[in-house]
């Protein structure tokens, strides 16, 4: 099971570090546990003569004050009214927080740096499970190509020596088939998954990309990871920054094709006979391996789907159906059944964890990224 992203000490970044050119500050509401507030016990009040004689209900003790005359009495009364109003407003705010389960927080986007290594590693472990891909090496690639890409962290001005910062997310693109064994392992990983769960045209597509990268064309893999259920308000600024980086960072980041790996949940998966159609029903159940794999892959494309990152669903809304190939592979069997990453239940149906690998041209990716910026910008 992928570890949750722990709080970590974020070293203060030097103001003169090269590349700290982008600061995207946002204030938003985040679903976050709010400490339970116990109400103070009210002291019983016996037969008050008038409303003015009743002390504030929130006070734990009733203290009798000597009577004051003239201006002193008026000042005391005004002070009591102000205190009562302030306390009432404070209690109302607390109740709003308790009812909504949200608190306000700030974040800012900065280029990845060495101080972010642990947080980025934990983010990538949500995508790549069981060490099939060296996340540490991928993290080194993300940090090494800074200022390209960005991470979302606690604003520096809100940190002091005793404050812990949190890395909320990371957005970047890594080159597939680039220099180093790690990129070769990433390519091999995708080929193996495609051979097992994709149709033949998918396998041929990945193998072709492997032969072409990086000499003939640059192939990128999108890294778009953040905390589970983190607000989508982060999407617009992050994709806008990524698009600007791709335009301004030189030919090294001029990717011609981009692979998007999405974390999804699938439910209501049809069986093979339903997918095969009525003509195939009643025929011999003996099918070759190729046919079984083809039917299984097709069944997954017809299942109901939930995207962990909702913005990635725009891929299938803004681009024509069938205009780009993709395949799904399961990961729920690699996770503990009690894990929040394993499954979710919606309308009584269990949705299990899968990954969806989509293959986009640069033009298609730009269309997708533009849609995300428009849909999630505030």
KEKE-3310 file (N, C-alpha, C; in steps of 0.2 Angstrom, whole numbers, plus 5000, padded with zeros to 4 digits):
npx = (5004:5003:5012:5005:5006:5018:5020:5034:5049:5052:5065:5070:5069:5082:5082:5089:5090:5093:5080:5068:5056:5042:5028:5014:5001:4988:4973:4962:4949:4950:4946:4948:4952:4944:4948:4938:4927:4923:4909:4907:4901:4885:4881:4868:4855:4846:4829:4830:4829:4828:4833:4845:4851:4856:4869:4882:4879:4890:4899:4909:4909:4899:4902:4899:4898:4903:4891:4891:4891:4884:4896:4905:4897:4890:4901:4905:4894:4894:4906:4904:4894:4901:4910:4901:4896:4908:4911:4900:4901:4913:4910:4900:4908:4916:4907:4903:4915:4915:4903:4906:4918:4930:4944:4953:4967:4984:4994:5009:5017:5032:5048:5054:5065:5080:5076:5063:5063:5059:5045:5041:5044:5035:5024:5025:5024:5011:5007:5016:5017:5024:5038:5040:5044:5058:5055:5063:5074:5066:5062:5074:5076:5065:5068:5081:5078:5073:5072:5060:5043:5034:5031:5019:5018:5019:5017:5032:5033:5025:5031:5041:5055:5051:5040:5031:5031:5021:5021:5010:5008:5014:5019:5024:5034:5042:5055:5052:5062:5074:5091:5099:5096:5084:5074:5073:5068:5056:5050:5050:5042:5029:5027:5027:5015:5006:5006:5001:4988:4983:4977:4983:4987:4990:5001:5010:5011:5017:5030:5034:5036:5046:5057:5058:5061:5075:5080:5073:5061:5055:5048:5036:5031:5018:5018:5007:5003:4995:4989:4977:4960:4963:4959:4953:4956:4969:4973:4971:4981:4992:4993:4993:5006:5014:5012:5017:5030:5034:5033:5044:5056:5065:5071:5073:5062:5052:5041:5034:5025:5014:5012:4999:4996:4983:4976:4963:4946:4936:4920:4905:4909:4907:4904:4913:4905:4895:4902:4907:4895:4879:4880:4891:4887:4883:4891:4906:4915:4928:4942:4955:4971:4974:4961:4954:4961:4959:4945:4944:4951:4943:4931:4935:4935:4922:4917:4910:4918:4928:4938:4953:4960:4950:4951:4957:4948:4943:4950:4943:4932:4935:4942:4939:4930:4939:4949:4962:4973:4971:4974:4969:4975:4975:4977:4972:4974:4986:4986:4981:4966:4959:4963:4962:4965:4963:4949:4933:4916:4901:4885:4881:4889:4905:4920:4935:4953:4962:4974:4975:4982:4985:4988:4994:4995:5006:4998:4985:4987:4990:4977:4970:4976:4974:4960:4959:4965:4956:4944:4947:4952:4952)
npy = (4994:5011:5023:5036:5054:5061:5074:5085:5092:5107:5114:5131:5140:5148:5165:5168:5157:5150:5150:5151:5157:5156:5159:5153:5158:5152:5152:5141:5130:5115:5098:5093:5085:5092:5097:5091:5101:5104:5109:5122:5118:5124:5135:5134:5145:5154:5159:5173:5191:5200:5201:5207:5203:5191:5180:5178:5164:5155:5156:5148:5150:5160:5176:5188:5205:5220:5233:5246:5263:5276:5282:5271:5260:5260:5258:5246:5238:5240:5234:5220:5217:5218:5208:5197:5197:5195:5182:5175:5176:5169:5156:5153:5152:5141:5131:5131:5127:5114:5108:5109:5102:5108:5118:5133:5135:5139:5138:5137:5137:5130:5128:5111:5105:5099:5098:5093:5080:5068:5070:5070:5058:5050:5054:5049:5035:5033:5030:5021:5005:4993:4993:4992:5001:5012:5023:5032:5035:5041:5053:5059:5063:5072:5082:5085:5092:5104:5122:5117:5111:5109:5110:5109:5118:5122:5140:5149:5160:5157:5148:5144:5141:5130:5125:5113:5109:5104:5094:5096:5092:5087:5092:5088:5083:5068:5062:5048:5035:5041:5046:5034:5020:5020:5026:5017:5006:5011:5012:4998:4993:4998:4992:4979:4979:4983:4972:4962:4967:4975:4978:4972:4983:4993:4988:4987:5001:5006:5000:5005:5018:5017:5013:5025:5035:5043:5048:5050:5057:5066:5058:5060:5057:5061:5068:5069:5071:5071:5074:5063:5067:5080:5098:5102:5115:5117:5112:5120:5131:5123:5116:5126:5132:5122:5121:5133:5131:5121:5128:5137:5132:5127:5115:5103:5100:5099:5090:5077:5067:5062:5053:5049:5043:5038:5037:5027:5021:5006:5000:4990:4981:4973:4956:4943:4937:4946:4957:4951:4949:4945:4936:4928:4922:4906:4899:4889:4889:4889:4898:4906:4913:4925:4930:4930:4939:4951:4952:4954:4966:4975:4974:4981:4994:4997:4998:5007:5022:5030:5044:5047:5059:5071:5080:5073:5066:5075:5072:5063:5070:5081:5077:5068:5053:5038:5044:5043:5030:5019:5009:4999:4993:4982:4986:4984:4972:4973:4980:4983:4977:4985:4997:5014:5017:5005:5002:5010:5014:5017:5022:5009:5001:4993:5000:4996:4998:5004:5007:5019:5020:5032:5038:5052:5064:5078:5089:5085:5084:5097:5102:5096:5100:5114:5114:5109:5120:5130:5125:5124:5135:5149)
npz = (5000:4996:5005:5015:5012:5022:5035:5032:5036:5028:5020:5021:5006:4997:4992:4981:4973:4957:4945:4953:4948:4947:4956:4962:4971:4981:4990:4998:5002:5011:5013:5029:5044:5059:5075:5088:5097:5113:5121:5134:5150:5155:5168:5180:5181:5193:5193:5187:5189:5178:5160:5160:5171:5169:5167:5154:5145:5141:5150:5163:5176:5188:5193:5205:5203:5210:5210:5198:5195:5184:5171:5172:5173:5161:5152:5156:5153:5139:5135:5140:5130:5118:5120:5121:5108:5100:5105:5101:5087:5085:5090:5080:5069:5072:5072:5059:5053:5059:5054:5040:5038:5034:5032:5029:5019:5013:4998:4988:4972:4967:4958:4958:4970:4979:4993:4992:4989:4997:4999:4985:4981:4989:4983:4970:4973:4975:4962:4955:4960:4972:4969:4955:4946:4948:4959:4966:4957:4947:4954:4955:4942:4940:4949:4944:4932:4935:4932:4926:4928:4943:4961:4975:4989:5007:5009:5010:5019:5029:5036:5050:5061:5069:5062:5052:5035:5021:5007:4994:4981:4964:4948:4932:4918:4912:4902:4891:4887:4889:4893:4904:4915:4921:4914:4903:4911:4914:4902:4898:4908:4905:4892:4896:4904:4894:4885:4893:4896:4886:4869:4854:4845:4854:4860:4850:4847:4859:4858:4846:4850:4859:4850:4843:4852:4861:4849:4837:4840:4854:4868:4881:4898:4908:4924:4937:4951:4967:4984:4989:4986:4987:4984:4968:4964:4962:4950:4938:4939:4940:4928:4919:4922:4918:4904:4900:4904:4895:4883:4885:4889:4880:4867:4873:4880:4870:4867:4857:4858:4871:4886:4896:4912:4922:4938:4942:4946:4943:4940:4939:4928:4913:4908:4899:4889:4887:4882:4870:4863:4856:4845:4848:4859:4866:4858:4857:4873:4873:4870:4862:4869:4865:4860:4872:4880:4872:4873:4887:4889:4881:4889:4900:4895:4894:4906:4921:4926:4938:4941:4950:4950:4945:4934:4924:4917:4908:4896:4890:4886:4879:4868:4853:4853:4852:4846:4851:4857:4872:4887:4901:4917:4931:4948:4961:4967:4972:4983:5000:5006:5014:5012:5007:4994:4988:4984:4981:4986:4977:4975:4980:4972:4970:4966:4959:4960:4947:4933:4920:4904:4893:4876:4868:4855:4853:4850:4854:4868:4871:4869:4879:4890:4889:4891:4904:4911:4908:4914:4928:4933:4944)
capx = (5000:5007:5012:5002:5012:5019:5023:5041:5052:5054:5070:5068:5073:5086:5079:5093:5091:5091:5074:5063:5053:5035:5025:5007:4998:4981:4970:4956:4946:4952:4943:4953:4949:4944:4947:4932:4927:4918:4906:4907:4895:4882:4879:4861:4853:4839:4825:4833:4824:4828:4838:4852:4854:4858:4876:4884:4878:4896:4904:4910:4907:4896:4905:4895:4902:4900:4887:4894:4886:4886:4899:4908:4891:4889:4907:4905:4889:4896:4912:4900:4890:4906:4913:4896:4896:4914:4911:4895:4904:4918:4907:4897:4913:4918:4902:4903:4920:4913:4898:4908:4924:4935:4948:4956:4974:4987:4999:5012:5020:5039:5051:5056:5072:5082:5072:5056:5064:5055:5038:5039:5045:5029:5018:5025:5023:5004:5006:5019:5017:5028:5044:5041:5048:5062:5053:5069:5077:5061:5062:5080:5075:5061:5072:5087:5077:5071:5065:5054:5039:5033:5028:5015:5021:5017:5021:5038:5032:5021:5035:5047:5060:5047:5034:5032:5028:5018:5021:5004:5007:5019:5017:5030:5034:5048:5056:5052:5068:5079:5097:5099:5092:5077:5069:5072:5064:5049:5047:5049:5036:5023:5027:5024:5008:5002:5006:4996:4981:4981:4976:4989:4989:4993:5008:5014:5012:5023:5036:5036:5038:5053:5062:5059:5064:5074:5083:5069:5056:5054:5041:5035:5026:5015:5018:5002:5001:4994:4986:4970:4955:4965:4955:4954:4958:4976:4974:4972:4987:4998:4993:4995:5013:5017:5011:5022:5037:5035:5035:5049:5061:5069:5070:5073:5055:5048:5038:5030:5019:5014:5008:4996:4994:4978:4973:4955:4942:4932:4915:4900:4913:4904:4908:4916:4900:4891:4906:4907:4889:4874:4882:4896:4885:4881:4897:4911:4918:4936:4944:4963:4973:4973:4954:4952:4964:4955:4938:4945:4953:4937:4926:4937:4934:4915:4915:4910:4925:4929:4945:4955:4961:4944:4953:4960:4942:4942:4953:4938:4926:4936:4945:4934:4930:4942:4955:4968:4972:4972:4972:4968:4978:4973:4982:4969:4977:4993:4984:4977:4958:4956:4966:4958:4968:4961:4942:4928:4909:4897:4878:4881:4893:4912:4924:4942:4958:4966:4977:4973:4987:4983:4994:4992:5000:5007:4992:4980:4989:4989:4970:4968:4979:4970:4953:4960:4966:4949:4939:4949:4955:4948)
capy = (5000:5017:5027:5043:5059:5063:5080:5085:5099:5110:5119:5137:5141:5154:5169:5169:5151:5151:5147:5152:5162:5156:5158:5153:5157:5151:5151:5137:5126:5108:5094:5091:5084:5098:5095:5091:5106:5102:5115:5123:5117:5130:5136:5135:5152:5153:5165:5180:5196:5203:5198:5210:5200:5184:5181:5174:5156:5152:5157:5143:5152:5166:5180:5193:5211:5226:5238:5252:5269:5281:5280:5265:5255:5260:5255:5239:5235:5239:5229:5214:5216:5216:5201:5192:5197:5191:5175:5172:5175:5164:5149:5152:5150:5135:5127:5131:5122:5107:5106:5108:5098:5111:5123:5137:5134:5142:5134:5140:5133:5132:5122:5105:5105:5093:5098:5090:5073:5064:5071:5068:5050:5047:5055:5044:5029:5032:5028:5015:5001:4987:4994:4990:5006:5015:5030:5037:5038:5046:5059:5063:5066:5078:5088:5087:5096:5110:5124:5114:5108:5113:5106:5113:5117:5127:5146:5150:5165:5154:5143:5146:5135:5125:5123:5108:5110:5099:5094:5094:5089:5088:5091:5088:5078:5065:5059:5041:5033:5046:5043:5031:5014:5021:5027:5011:5002:5014:5009:4991:4992:5000:4987:4973:4980:4983:4965:4958:4970:4979:4975:4972:4989:4996:4985:4990:5008:5008:4997:5010:5024:5015:5014:5032:5040:5050:5051:5053:5061:5066:5056:5062:5054:5066:5066:5073:5068:5076:5071:5060:5071:5087:5102:5103:5122:5116:5110:5126:5134:5119:5114:5133:5133:5116:5123:5139:5128:5117:5133:5142:5128:5124:5109:5097:5099:5099:5083:5076:5063:5062:5047:5051:5038:5040:5033:5027:5015:5004:4996:4987:4978:4968:4949:4942:4935:4952:4960:4947:4950:4939:4931:4924:4918:4899:4896:4886:4894:4888:4904:4907:4918:4932:4932:4931:4946:4956:4953:4957:4973:4978:4974:4987:5001:4998:4999:5013:5024:5036:5046:5050:5066:5073:5084:5069:5064:5079:5069:5059:5074:5087:5074:5064:5046:5034:5048:5041:5023:5018:5003:4999:4988:4982:4987:4983:4966:4974:4984:4980:4978:4990:5003:5019:5016:4999:5003:5014:5012:5022:5019:5002:4997:4993:5002:4994:5003:5002:5013:5020:5023:5035:5040:5058:5068:5085:5093:5082:5085:5104:5103:5093:5105:5120:5112:5109:5127:5134:5122:5124:5142:5153)
capz = (5000:4996:5011:5015:5012:5029:5035:5032:5036:5021:5021:5018:5000:4996:4987:4975:4969:4950:4943:4957:4945:4947:4963:4961:4977:4981:4996:4996:5007:5010:5018:5034:5051:5063:5082:5091:5102:5118:5124:5141:5154:5157:5175:5181:5184:5197:5193:5186:5189:5171:5156:5161:5177:5167:5165:5148:5145:5140:5156:5167:5183:5188:5198:5206:5202:5213:5206:5196:5193:5179:5165:5173:5172:5154:5149:5158:5149:5132:5135:5140:5124:5113:5122:5119:5101:5098:5107:5097:5081:5085:5090:5074:5064:5074:5070:5052:5051:5061:5049:5033:5039:5030:5034:5024:5019:5008:4995:4982:4967:4966:4955:4962:4973:4983:4999:4991:4987:5001:4997:4978:4981:4992:4978:4965:4976:4974:4955:4954:4966:4973:4966:4948:4943:4953:4960:4968:4951:4943:4957:4953:4935:4941:4952:4940:4926:4937:4935:4923:4933:4950:4967:4978:4996:5011:5008:5014:5024:5034:5040:5055:5063:5072:5058:5047:5029:5018:5000:4992:4974:4960:4941:4928:4912:4911:4895:4890:4883:4889:4896:4910:4915:4924:4908:4900:4915:4914:4895:4899:4913:4901:4887:4899:4906:4888:4883:4897:4897:4881:4863:4850:4842:4860:4861:4844:4848:4864:4855:4841:4854:4862:4845:4841:4857:4860:4843:4831:4843:4861:4871:4888:4902:4912:4931:4939:4957:4973:4989:4988:4988:4987:4980:4961:4962:4961:4943:4933:4940:4939:4921:4915:4923:4914:4897:4899:4904:4889:4878:4886:4891:4875:4863:4877:4882:4865:4867:4851:4860:4879:4889:4903:4917:4926:4943:4941:4949:4938:4942:4934:4923:4910:4907:4892:4884:4886:4877:4864:4859:4855:4840:4851:4865:4864:4855:4862:4878:4872:4866:4863:4874:4862:4860:4879:4882:4868:4877:4894:4888:4879:4894:4905:4892:4894:4913:4924:4929:4942:4940:4956:4948:4941:4928:4919:4914:4902:4891:4886:4885:4874:4862:4850:4855:4847:4843:4854:4860:4879:4890:4908:4920:4938:4954:4967:4970:4975:4989:5006:5004:5019:5010:5003:4987:4985:4981:4984:4985:4975:4974:4981:4968:4972:4961:4961:4958:4940:4930:4913:4901:4887:4871:4865:4851:4857:4849:4859:4875:4872:4869:4885:4895:4889:4894:4912:4914:4908:4919:4935:4935:4948)
cpx = (5004:5007:5008:5008:5013:5021:5030:5043:5055:5059:5068:5073:5076:5082:5083:5094:5089:5084:5068:5059:5045:5033:5017:5003:4991:4979:4963:4954:4948:4948:4948:4950:4950:4943:4940:4932:4921:4915:4906:4901:4892:4880:4872:4860:4846:4835:4828:4828:4823:4833:4845:4855:4857:4865:4877:4883:4885:4901:4904:4908:4904:4899:4901:4900:4899:4896:4891:4889:4889:4890:4902:4903:4890:4895:4907:4900:4891:4902:4909:4897:4895:4909:4908:4896:4902:4914:4906:4898:4909:4915:4903:4902:4916:4913:4901:4909:4918:4908:4901:4914:4929:4938:4952:4964:4977:4992:5003:5016:5027:5042:5054:5063:5073:5078:5065:5057:5059:5047:5036:5040:5038:5023:5019:5024:5015:5003:5009:5020:5022:5035:5045:5045:5052:5060:5058:5072:5073:5061:5068:5079:5070:5064:5078:5085:5073:5075:5059:5050:5038:5030:5024:5016:5017:5020:5027:5037:5028:5025:5040:5051:5056:5041:5036:5028:5025:5019:5014:5003:5014:5017:5023:5029:5041:5049:5056:5058:5074:5086:5096:5094:5085:5072:5068:5068:5057:5046:5045:5043:5029:5022:5024:5017:5003:5001:5001:4989:4979:4980:4983:4992:4992:5000:5013:5016:5017:5029:5039:5039:5045:5058:5063:5062:5071:5077:5079:5063:5056:5048:5041:5030:5024:5015:5013:4999:5000:4990:4979:4965:4957:4961:4957:4956:4965:4978:4975:4979:4993:4999:4995:5003:5017:5017:5016:5029:5039:5037:5041:5056:5066:5068:5070:5066:5050:5045:5033:5024:5020:5010:5006:4994:4990:4977:4965:4952:4937:4926:4910:4904:4909:4908:4909:4910:4896:4895:4907:4901:4885:4876:4887:4893:4882:4886:4902:4915:4926:4938:4952:4965:4972:4966:4952:4955:4960:4948:4939:4947:4947:4932:4928:4935:4926:4912:4914:4916:4924:4937:4947:4957:4955:4946:4955:4954:4941:4945:4948:4931:4928:4940:4940:4935:4934:4948:4962:4968:4974:4971:4972:4972:4976:4978:4979:4972:4983:4992:4980:4970:4955:4959:4961:4959:4965:4954:4938:4921:4905:4890:4878:4885:4901:4916:4932:4947:4962:4970:4975:4979:4985:4989:4991:4997:5001:5001:4986:4981:4988:4981:4967:4970:4975:4963:4954:4961:4960:4944:4941:4952:4950:4948)
cpy = (5006:5021:5034:5048:5062:5071:5080:5092:5102:5115:5125:5138:5148:5158:5170:5163:5152:5147:5148:5158:5162:5155:5159:5152:5156:5150:5147:5133:5119:5104:5091:5090:5090:5095:5096:5097:5105:5109:5116:5121:5124:5130:5137:5142:5152:5160:5172:5185:5199:5200:5201:5207:5193:5184:5177:5167:5152:5152:5151:5144:5159:5170:5186:5200:5216:5230:5244:5257:5273:5278:5273:5259:5254:5257:5248:5235:5234:5234:5222:5212:5214:5209:5195:5191:5193:5184:5171:5171:5169:5157:5148:5149:5143:5130:5126:5126:5115:5104:5104:5103:5101:5116:5127:5136:5138:5137:5139:5135:5135:5126:5117:5107:5099:5092:5094:5083:5068:5064:5069:5061:5047:5048:5050:5037:5027:5029:5022:5011:4995:4987:4992:4995:5010:5022:5035:5040:5043:5053:5063:5066:5072:5084:5090:5092:5102:5116:5122:5110:5112:5108:5111:5112:5123:5134:5147:5155:5163:5149:5147:5140:5129:5122:5118:5110:5104:5099:5091:5090:5090:5087:5092:5083:5075:5062:5052:5039:5037:5042:5040:5025:5015:5022:5021:5006:5004:5011:5002:4989:4993:4994:4981:4973:4980:4975:4960:4960:4974:4975:4976:4978:4994:4994:4988:4997:5010:5005:5002:5016:5023:5015:5021:5036:5038:5053:5054:5058:5061:5064:5057:5058:5059:5064:5071:5070:5073:5071:5069:5065:5079:5091:5102:5110:5122:5115:5115:5129:5130:5117:5121:5133:5128:5118:5128:5136:5125:5122:5137:5138:5125:5118:5103:5095:5099:5092:5082:5072:5063:5056:5050:5044:5040:5035:5033:5021:5013:4999:4994:4985:4972:4961:4948:4941:4941:4956:4957:4948:4944:4934:4926:4920:4911:4896:4893:4891:4893:4894:4904:4913:4925:4935:4934:4938:4952:4957:4956:4965:4977:4979:4980:4993:5002:4999:5006:5015:5030:5038:5049:5057:5068:5076:5079:5066:5068:5076:5066:5063:5079:5084:5069:5057:5042:5038:5046:5034:5024:5011:5004:4993:4988:4983:4985:4977:4967:4979:4981:4982:4983:4997:5008:5019:5010:4999:5008:5012:5018:5019:5012:4998:4998:4995:5000:4998:5000:5008:5013:5023:5026:5038:5046:5061:5074:5089:5091:5084:5093:5106:5101:5098:5112:5120:5112:5116:5131:5131:5123:5130:5146:5161)
cpz = (5000:5002:5010:5015:5019:5029:5035:5033:5030:5023:5018:5011:4999:4991:4981:4971:4962:4949:4947:4954:4945:4954:4961:4968:4977:4988:4995:5003:5006:5015:5023:5041:5055:5070:5084:5097:5107:5121:5131:5144:5156:5165:5176:5184:5187:5196:5193:5186:5182:5167:5157:5167:5175:5164:5158:5149:5144:5145:5160:5174:5183:5194:5199:5206:5206:5208:5204:5194:5188:5173:5166:5171:5164:5150:5150:5153:5141:5131:5135:5133:5119:5114:5120:5112:5098:5099:5102:5090:5080:5086:5084:5069:5065:5071:5063:5050:5053:5056:5042:5033:5034:5034:5029:5025:5013:5005:4990:4978:4966:4962:4960:4964:4977:4990:4998:4989:4991:4999:4990:4978:4984:4987:4973:4967:4975:4967:4954:4960:4966:4969:4959:4944:4949:4954:4962:4962:4947:4947:4956:4947:4936:4944:4948:4934:4928:4934:4931:4928:4939:4955:4971:4986:5000:5010:5013:5020:5030:5038:5045:5057:5066:5068:5053:5041:5026:5010:4997:4985:4970:4952:4937:4922:4912:4904:4895:4885:4883:4892:4903:4910:4917:4919:4904:4904:4914:4907:4895:4903:4909:4895:4890:4901:4899:4885:4886:4897:4891:4874:4859:4847:4848:4860:4856:4845:4853:4861:4850:4845:4856:4857:4843:4846:4859:4853:4838:4834:4851:4864:4878:4891:4908:4920:4934:4946:4963:4978:4987:4990:4989:4982:4973:4959:4960:4953:4938:4933:4938:4931:4917:4916:4919:4907:4896:4900:4898:4883:4878:4888:4886:4872:4867:4879:4877:4863:4861:4853:4868:4881:4895:4906:4922:4932:4943:4945:4944:4942:4937:4927:4919:4909:4900:4887:4882:4881:4870:4859:4858:4851:4843:4857:4862:4860:4860:4866:4877:4867:4867:4867:4871:4862:4867:4882:4878:4872:4883:4893:4886:4884:4899:4902:4892:4901:4915:4927:4933:4942:4947:4955:4943:4934:4922:4915:4908:4896:4886:4885:4879:4868:4860:4852:4850:4844:4845:4858:4868:4881:4897:4911:4927:4943:4960:4970:4973:4981:4994:5004:5009:5017:5006:4996:4984:4981:4984:4982:4983:4972:4974:4977:4970:4966:4963:4957:4952:4938:4923:4909:4894:4883:4867:4861:4855:4856:4853:4866:4876:4873:4876:4891:4895:4892:4902:4914:4914:4913:4926:4937:4939:4946)
residu = (UNK:UNK:UNK:UNK:UNK:UNK:UNK:UNK:UNK:UNK:UNK:UNK:UNK:UNK:UNK:UNK:UNK:UNK:UNK:UNK:UNK:UNK:UNK:UNK:UNK:UNK:UNK:UNK:UNK:UNK:UNK:UNK:UNK:UNK:UNK:UNK:UNK:UNK:UNK:UNK:UNK:UNK:UNK:UNK:UNK:UNK:UNK:UNK:UNK:UNK:UNK:UNK:UNK:UNK:UNK:UNK:UNK:UNK:UNK:UNK:UNK:UNK:UNK:UNK:UNK:UNK:UNK:UNK:UNK:UNK:UNK:UNK:UNK:UNK:UNK:UNK:UNK:UNK:UNK:UNK:UNK:UNK:UNK:UNK:UNK:UNK:UNK:UNK:UNK:UNK:UNK:UNK:UNK:UNK:UNK:UNK:UNK:UNK:UNK:UNK:UNK:UNK:UNK:UNK:UNK:UNK:UNK:UNK:UNK:UNK:UNK:UNK:UNK:UNK:UNK:UNK:UNK:UNK:UNK:UNK:UNK:UNK:UNK:UNK:UNK:UNK:UNK:UNK:UNK:UNK:UNK:UNK:UNK:UNK:UNK:UNK:UNK:UNK:UNK:UNK:UNK:UNK:UNK:UNK:UNK:UNK:UNK:UNK:UNK:UNK:UNK:UNK:UNK:UNK:UNK:UNK:UNK:UNK:UNK:UNK:UNK:UNK:UNK:UNK:UNK:UNK:UNK:UNK:UNK:UNK:UNK:UNK:UNK:UNK:UNK:UNK:UNK:UNK:UNK:UNK:UNK:UNK:UNK:UNK:UNK:UNK:UNK:UNK:UNK:UNK:UNK:UNK:UNK:UNK:UNK:UNK:UNK:UNK:UNK:UNK:UNK:UNK:UNK:UNK:UNK:UNK:UNK:UNK:UNK:UNK:UNK:UNK:UNK:UNK:UNK:UNK:UNK:UNK:UNK:UNK:UNK:UNK:UNK:UNK:UNK:UNK:UNK:UNK:UNK:UNK:UNK:UNK:UNK:UNK:UNK:UNK:UNK:UNK:UNK:UNK:UNK:UNK:UNK:UNK:UNK:UNK:UNK:UNK:UNK:UNK:UNK:UNK:UNK:UNK:UNK:UNK:UNK:UNK:UNK:UNK:UNK:UNK:UNK:UNK:UNK:UNK:UNK:UNK:UNK:UNK:UNK:UNK:UNK:UNK:UNK:UNK:UNK:UNK:UNK:UNK:UNK:UNK:UNK:UNK:UNK:UNK:UNK:UNK:UNK:UNK:UNK:UNK:UNK:UNK:UNK:UNK:UNK:UNK:UNK:UNK:UNK:UNK:UNK:UNK:UNK:UNK:UNK:UNK:UNK:UNK:UNK:UNK:UNK:UNK:UNK:UNK:UNK:UNK:UNK:UNK:UNK:UNK:UNK:UNK:UNK:UNK:UNK:UNK:UNK:UNK:UNK:UNK:UNK:UNK:UNK:UNK:UNK:UNK:UNK:UNK:UNK:UNK:UNK:UNK:UNK:UNK:UNK:UNK:UNK:UNK:UNK:UNK:UNK:UNK:UNK:UNK:UNK:UNK:UNK:UNK:UNK:UNK:UNK:UNK:UNK:UNK:UNK:UNK:UNK:UNK:UNK:UNK:UNK:UNK:UNK:UNK:UNK:UNK)
# end
